[in-house]
Amino acid sequence: MFSSAMIGLLAVTGVTIYGIDRMFTVRSERVTKK
């Protein structure tokens, strides 16, 4: 059983990881285009 607090924490962690992943992807694309 998952509590709402655990679901909220999981959602925040997922969004944070996704954001960092996007940031590194954009940076690597810019470096490759150079």
N, C-alpha and C positions, 0 to 999 in steps of 0.2 A: 504493500500500500504506500502510495506517495502522498506526502502532505503538500499543501499549496505552497508552503515555504520552499520545499525542495524543488518543486516545479518552477517556481519563480527564479530560484538560484540557477537552475539548469538553463532556463531561457536566457538569463543575463550572460551566463558563461558562453553559451552558444553564439549569441549576438556579438560578444566581445571577440571571440575566436574568429568569427566570420569577418568582422571589421578589420582585424589585424591581417588576416589572409588577403583580403581585398587590397589593403594598403601595400603589402609587399608585392602583390601581383602587378599593380599599377606601376610601382617603382621599377620592377624588373622589366616591364614592357617599355618604359621610357628609356631605360639604359640600353635595351636591345635596339630600339629605334635609332639611338645615337650612332 
